[in-house]
Amino acid sequence: MGIGTDKFEGKTKEEFFLEVQSRYPKLIDTPFEHRHVEGFSHIRHFPRITEGVLSRGYSDEECGKILGGNFYSLLQKVWKKPVF
């Protein structure tokens, strides 16, 4: 299990619009203000995910895996070191 936020952090409304035109055409008709999960519209809200996971009874170790450890473990297994 892992989390992918698909955030467009730091982009202006115009940059966001250009980015999603080809990737998410249905999103274009959605008002900019409604393109995020309520309470999670900025990367500074990421700790709320940690709080939510822990409040649902996951251990610190499980929480660490969910918040990046599982992706890190997978990448260590599939990425190969470059040979020079």
Secondary structure, 3 states (H helix, E strand, C coil): CCCCCCCCCCCCHHHHHHHHHHHCHHHHHCCHHHCCECCECCHHHCHHHHHHHHHCCCCHHHHHHHHHHHHHHHHHHHCCCCCC
